[in-house]
Amino acid sequence: MLIMELTTVWFALIAILWAGYFLLDGFDFGVGILLPILGRDDRERRLLINTIGPVWDGNEVWLLVAGGATFAAFPEWYATLFSGFYLPLLLILVALIIRGVAFEYRGKRTGEQWKQRWDWSIFVGSLLPALLWGVAFGNIVRGVRLDEHHEYVGTFFNLLNPYSLLGGLTTLTLFTLHGAVFLALKTDGDMRQRANALAAKIGIPAVVIAAAFLLWTAIAHFDGVGVVLFALAAVALIAALVANRLGREGWAFIATGITLVLAVFGLFVTLFPNVMPSSIADANSLNVDNASSTPYTLKVMTWVAVFFTPIVLLYQGWTYWVFRKRLTVEKIPV
């Protein structure tokens, strides 16, 4: 009974970690994608980078913890996921490395061509993960070709199916919208107005694409609680557009964040008790029982999480409080 309870607890905790990652790194990706669109010159692009400069690396800690928790709590899930999704996850990793290097190296030289190359590295390093995370989660929910040994026997192109590609477009548009709303919240003056106007334009396709993906998920993988979460996510997304139109950037940002969190929760609820369904046979699927670690491992992990999680949350919350003020292009040195 204990192992069943702890496996459920850790499945829920991993869902929370992924929701936190999408919430926080989502707007980082959005800012990176919008860098060549909103940044008309070097000072404006530096302004955009400065909005996420103090927090982007801390936001990626959620990804590291989510991966580490999956490895420790559900090693079979981790092994199958990282071997079967090797190429897309490698592309995400390379993109994140390039993006991180670009943030650090962009200002090392003054040449215009030097900065443009790193700006495009930030753009590509943000766009690829924003797209591929949706593709990956779409395949996890849909199910992949797992044999009786829980090994992936499909190809890379099997992962590029219509449902998962729609999932990729969903995360891409939602992250971009999330980033635009964040920029409207963190900047002032002309940049704030342009970010607000761009968020309104991005919002329409984001609503259409997200609604299509969530509706497809609700029909193909019906779960009552999941449907309720998807419906609440849709309401939050519409509320974000209304708040953005009224110039209430804070509420708009909260609403886009709620949209992402509820959508991730809905996907995990729909997935449970499986962690990676097999499209070949149900008996081949990985679930919270056959993919989990030993009861002792899960118990130790639980105590570690109880002790360290509040410390991490307090520190990251303090970081956001310190860097809470709006930025303007006038404060960027020439």
C-alpha positions in Angstrom: 0.0 0.0 0.0 2.8 2.4 0.9 4.6 2.0 -2.5 1.3 2.6 -4.3 0.7 5.7 -2.3 4.2 7.0 -2.8 4.2 6.3 -6.5 1.1 8.4 -6.9 2.6 11.1 -4.8 5.7 11.2 -7.0 3.7 11.1 -10.2 1.8 14.2 -8.8 5.1 15.9 -7.8 6.6 15.4 -11.2 3.4 16.9 -12.7 3.9 19.9 -10.5 7.6 20.2 -11.5 6.7 20.2 -15.2 3.9 22.7 -14.6 6.3 24.9 -12.8 8.9 24.6 -15.6 6.3 25.5 -18.3 5.1 28.4 -16.1 8.5 29.9 -15.6 10.7 28.9 -18.5 7.7 29.4 -20.8 7.9 33.1 -20.7 11.7 32.9 -21.1 11.1 31.1 -24.3 8.5 33.6 -25.3 10.9 36.5 -24.7 13.6 34.8 -26.8 11.2 34.1 -29.7 10.0 37.8 -29.6 13.6 39.2 -29.5 13.9 39.9 -33.2 10.3 41.0 -33.5 10.0 43.5 -30.6 13.7 44.5 -30.5 14.2 47.1 -33.2 17.7 48.0 -32.2 20.5 46.9 -29.9 19.2 48.8 -26.8 15.7 47.4 -27.2 17.1 43.9 -27.6 19.2 44.4 -24.5 16.1 45.6 -22.6 14.3 42.4 -23.6 17.1 40.2 -22.5 17.5 42.1 -19.2 13.8 41.3 -18.3 14.7 37.6 -17.9 18.5 38.0 -17.2 18.3 37.5 -13.4 15.9 34.6 -13.5 16.2 32.5 -16.7 18.9 30.1 -15.3 16.9 29.7 -12.1 13.8 28.8 -14.1 15.7 26.0 -15.8 16.3 24.4 -12.4 12.7 23.1 -12.6 13.6 21.1 -15.7 16.7 19.6 -14.0 14.7 18.7 -10.9 11.9 17.2 -13.0 14.4 15.1 -14.9 16.2 14.0 -11.8 12.9 13.2 -10.0 11.8 11.0 -13.0 15.2 9.2 -13.0 15.0 8.5 -9.2 11.3 7.8 -8.8 10.5 6.1 -12.1 13.8 4.8 -13.7 12.0 2.6 -16.3 10.1 5.7 -17.5 13.3 7.7 -17.6 15.2 5.0 -19.5 12.4 4.5 -22.1 11.8 8.2 -22.5 15.4 9.2 -23.0 16.2 6.3 -25.4 13.0 6.5 -27.5 13.0 10.3 -27.6 16.8 10.6 -28.0 16.9 12.9 -31.0 14.2 15.4 -30.0 15.6 15.6 -26.5 19.1 16.0 -27.8 17.9 18.9 -30.0 16.2 20.5 -27.0 19.4 20.1 -24.9 21.6 21.6 -27.7 19.1 24.5 -28.1 19.1 25.2 -24.4 23.0 25.2 -24.3 23.2 27.5 -27.3 20.7 29.9 -25.7 22.5 29.9 -22.4 25.9 30.6 -24.1 24.3 33.3 -26.2 23.0 35.2 -23.1 26.5 35.1 -21.6 28.6 35.9 -24.7 26.4 38.4 -26.5 27.9 41.4 -24.6 31.5 40.2 -24.7 32.2 42.2 -27.9 30.8 45.3 -29.4 30.5 44.3 -33.1 27.0 44.4 -34.6 27.5 41.2 -36.5 28.7 39.4 -33.3 25.6 40.5 -31.4 23.2 39.6 -34.3 24.6 36.0 -34.4 23.9 35.6 -30.7 20.5 37.2 -31.0 19.5 34.6 -33.6 21.0 31.9 -31.3 18.7 33.1 -28.6 15.7 33.0 -31.0 16.4 29.5 -32.3 17.4 28.3 -28.8 14.0 29.4 -27.6 11.8 28.4 -30.5 13.0 24.8 -30.8 12.3 23.8 -27.1 9.0 25.7 -27.2 7.9 23.6 -30.1 9.5 20.2 -29.2 8.3 20.1 -25.6 4.8 20.1 -27.0 5.7 17.4 -29.5 7.2 15.2 -26.7 4.3 15.5 -24.4 1.8 14.9 -27.2 3.5 11.6 -27.9 3.6 10.6 -24.2 -0.2 11.2 -23.9 -1.0 9.6 -27.3 1.2 6.6 -26.7 4.3 5.3 -28.6 5.5 2.0 -30.0 6.7 0.1 -26.9 7.4 -3.6 -27.1 7.0 -6.2 -24.3 10.3 -5.1 -22.9 9.1 -1.5 -22.6 11.6 -0.4 -25.3 10.7 2.1 -28.0 10.7 0.3 -31.4 9.4 3.2 -33.5 11.4 5.8 -35.5 11.9 9.6 -35.2 9.3 10.2 -37.8 6.7 8.2 -35.9 6.9 11.0 -33.3 6.0 13.6 -35.9 2.3 12.6 -36.1 -0.6 15.2 -36.4 -1.6 15.1 -32.7 1.9 15.7 -31.4 2.7 18.4 -34.0 -0.5 20.2 -32.9 0.8 19.8 -29.3 4.0 21.5 -30.4 2.2 24.4 -32.0 0.1 24.7 -28.8 3.2 25.1 -26.5 4.9 27.3 -29.1 1.9 29.8 -29.3 1.2 29.7 -25.6 4.8 30.3 -24.6 5.0 33.2 -27.1 1.8 34.7 -25.7 3.1 34.1 -22.1 6.3 35.9 -23.0 4.6 38.9 -24.7 2.4 39.4 -21.6 5.5 39.1 -19.4 7.2 41.8 -21.4 4.2 44.1 -21.1 4.4 43.5 -17.3 8.1 44.0 -17.0 8.7 47.0 -19.3 7.3 50.5 -19.6 6.7 53.2 -22.2 6.7 52.3 -25.9 7.9 48.7 -25.4 5.1 48.0 -23.0 2.5 49.2 -25.5 4.0 47.2 -28.3 4.2 44.1 -26.2 0.6 44.5 -25.1 -0.5 45.0 -28.7 1.5 41.9 -29.9 0.0 39.8 -27.1 -3.5 40.7 -28.4 -2.5 39.5 -31.9 -0.9 36.3 -30.7 -3.8 35.5 -28.5 -6.3 34.7 -31.2 -4.3 31.9 -32.9 -3.1 30.7 -29.5 -6.8 30.2 -28.4 -7.7 28.4 -31.6 -4.7 26.1 -31.6 -4.9 25.3 -27.8 -8.6 24.7 -28.0 -8.1 22.3 -30.9 -5.4 20.4 -29.1 -7.2 20.2 -25.7 -10.5 19.2 -27.4 -8.7 16.4 -29.4 -7.1 15.2 -26.1 -10.4 15.2 -24.3 -12.1 13.2 -27.0 -9.4 10.7 -27.7 -8.3 10.2 -24.1 -11.4 11.1 -22.1 -11.0 11.6 -18.4 -13.6 13.6 -16.4 -11.2 15.4 -14.2 -8.9 16.1 -17.2 -11.8 17.6 -19.1 -12.6 19.9 -16.2 -9.0 21.1 -16.0 -8.9 21.7 -19.8 -12.1 23.7 -19.6 -10.7 25.8 -16.7 -7.5 26.3 -18.7 -9.5 27.6 -21.7 -11.4 30.0 -19.4 -8.1 31.3 -18.0 -6.7 31.8 -21.5 -9.7 33.9 -22.5 -9.5 35.8 -19.3 -5.8 36.6 -20.0 -6.8 38.1 -23.4 -9.5 40.2 -21.7 -7.1 41.4 -19.0 -4.4 42.2 -21.6 -7.0 44.3 -23.6 -7.8 46.2 -20.5 -4.1 46.9 -19.8 -4.0 44.8 -16.6 -0.8 43.0 -17.4 -0.4 41.5 -13.9 -3.7 39.7 -14.1 -3.0 38.7 -17.7 0.3 37.2 -16.7 -1.4 35.3 -13.9 -4.1 34.0 -16.2 -1.6 32.8 -18.9 0.4 31.1 -16.1 -2.8 29.4 -14.8 -3.5 28.3 -18.4 -0.2 26.5 -18.7 -0.4 24.9 -15.2 -3.9 23.6 -15.6 -3.1 22.3 -19.1 -0.1 20.3 -17.8 -2.2 19.0 -14.9 -4.9 18.0 -17.3 -2.4 16.0 -19.4 -1.0 14.2 -16.4 -4.4 13.4 -15.1 -5.4 12.1 -18.5 -2.2 10.0 -18.6 -2.5 8.5 -15.1 -1.9 5.7 -14.0 0.3 5.2 -17.1 3.5 7.2 -17.5 4.1 6.1 -21.1 1.4 4.2 -22.9 2.1 1.7 -25.6 0.3 2.1 -28.9 1.1 -1.6 -29.7 -0.6 -3.3 -26.7 -1.8 -2.1 -23.3 0.2 -4.8 -21.6 3.4 -3.1 -22.9 2.6 0.2 -21.3 4.6 1.7 -18.5 2.7 2.8 -15.4 3.3 4.1 -12.0 3.7 0.6 -10.6 5.9 -1.2 -13.1 8.1 1.8 -13.8 8.8 2.9 -10.1 11.8 2.6 -7.8 11.8 0.6 -4.6 9.7 1.7 -1.6 12.8 2.7 0.3 14.1 5.0 -2.5 10.7 6.7 -2.7 10.6 7.2 1.0 14.0 8.8 1.1 13.1 11.0 -1.8 10.0 12.1 -0.1 11.8 13.3 3.0 14.4 15.1 0.9 11.7 16.9 -1.0 9.8 17.8 2.2 13.0 19.5 3.6 14.5 21.2 0.5 11.5 22.2 -1.6 10.4 25.1 0.7 14.0 26.4 0.7 14.1 26.4 -3.1 10.7 28.0 -3.4 11.6 30.8 -0.9 14.9 31.6 -2.6 13.3 31.8 -6.1 10.4 33.8 -4.8 12.9 36.2 -3.2 14.7 36.5 -6.5 11.6 37.6 -8.3 10.8 40.1 -5.5 14.2 41.7 -5.8 13.9 42.1 -9.6 10.2 43.0 -9.6 10.5 46.6 -11.0 9.7 47.5 -14.6 12.5 48.3 -17.0 12.7 51.0 -19.7 15.0 51.4 -22.7 16.1 54.8 -21.2 17.9 52.9 -18.4 19.9 50.8 -20.9 23.4 52.4 -21.5 24.1 53.5 -25.1 
